[in-house]
Amino acid sequence: MRKFLLDGAEHYLVVDIDTLRTEILSADHIILTSSIHDSKLGASMKNISPYFGAIAFCALPPYRLHNHGIRGFSQKLKGAVLSADLCPSKYPLDRTPFQLALATFSEKTRPLPVAIAVSGKWLESHIRDINWLKSMHEKKMLDITWINHSYSHPREYRRNKRLLSKGFLLAEGTDINAEIIKAEISMIEAGITPSVFFRFPGLVSDEKLVKKVCELGLIPVGSNAWLAKRERPRGGSIILIHANRHEPKGIAGFRKLLYEKKNAIRQGTWRLLDIRDCLVSDFTLNAGREYRVRPKTAIN
């Protein structure tokens, strides 16, 4: 996906196109034959690999102004993906949702999968919190998928939906390439590995932004269960909360959800799901068909 210098040595950010796991490897461990920027490779692999299949699906019209990309998975799944956004904030990390999940689920379910969408500016000003999250990952308490949430997460937005097209990353003068790459640099310098996913600030995008994200080998991911907006999760949902202390209603909603699901959690019939595994499973169940012809019960 990327080639860069780390401590003066050449490294690569690589992805397993079958599992969606990413890894940072030194050039000594790489024999480079092609990259995601090889359009012929992507075209030939989109129907037989979850990674290229998802990118191909997300790059297709119609382009939603709000919440474009992968928003959920098959309703047959017994559980949901927990995603937490870390938009720029002066406040420290709200550890409540992670502590609640660890206290609710049995030790047998650890590490608990969570997806954290982190902005570069939040990361750079909250090193102590990042180190805590890293320690939870290293201790195998949490299995974190780090989602790129842009570097600066522009705050400009319009409450009037007719003017939403001028908000967030659509604000005039925004350099989307820099927003993505600078966020990745911040993650790598902090010792965390970027995933293949990208979440648009405010979930707002247009055709140009979507195509740039996909060209850079990233998969746009939204949500169909934004808890602060009282959206109810179902099987296979991608839950959205904010752990930057800007949206307490979402944290309260997650607490309530865990209470409502306590019996199912105890019985093992409802759990937190890994976003990467869900995408792979959804792709496999549909026999590798192109995502644009998949049933609505799958990625929607």
Stockholm file with secondary structure:
# STOCKHOLM 1.0

chainA/1-300         MRKFLLDGAEHYLVVDIDTLRTEILSADHIILTSSIHDSKLGASMKNISPYFGAIAFCALPPYRLHNHGIRGFSQKLKGAVLSADLCPSKYPLDRTPFQLALATFSEKTRPLPVAIAVSGKWLESHIRDINWLKSMHEKKMLDITWINHSYSHPREYRRNKRLLSKGFLLAEGTDINAEIIKAEISMIEAGITPSVFFRFPGLVSDEKLVKKVCELGLIPVGSNAWLAKRERPRGGSIILIHANRHEPKGIAGFRKLLYEKKNAIRQGTWRLLDIRDCLVSDFTLNAGREYRVRPKTAIN
#=GR chainA/1-300 SS CEEEEETTEEEEEEECTTTCCEEEEEGGGCCCSCCTTCHHHHHHHTTTCHHHHHHHHHTSSCCCSBSCSBCBCCTTSSEEEEEEEECSCSSCCCCHHHHHHHHHSCGGGCSEEEEEEECHHHHHHCHHHHHHHHHHHHTTSEEEEEEECCSSCCCCCCSSGGGGGGSGGGSTTCCHHHHHHHHHHHHHHTTCCEEEEECCGGGBCCHHHHHHHHHTTCEEBCCSEEGGGTCCCCTTBEEEEECSSSCHHHHHHHHHHHHHTHHHHHHTSSEECCHHHHHHHHHHHTTTCCGGGSCTTSCC
#=GC SS_cons         CEEEEETTEEEEEEECTTTCCEEEEEGGGCCCSCCTTCHHHHHHHTTTCHHHHHHHHHTSSCCCSBSCSBCBCCTTSSEEEEEEEECSCSSCCCCHHHHHHHHHSCGGGCSEEEEEEECHHHHHHCHHHHHHHHHHHHTTSEEEEEEECCSSCCCCCCSSGGGGGGSGGGSTTCCHHHHHHHHHHHHHHTTCCEEEEECCGGGBCCHHHHHHHHHTTCEEBCCSEEGGGTCCCCTTBEEEEECSSSCHHHHHHHHHHHHHTHHHHHHTSSEECCHHHHHHHHHHHTTTCCGGGSCTTSCC
//
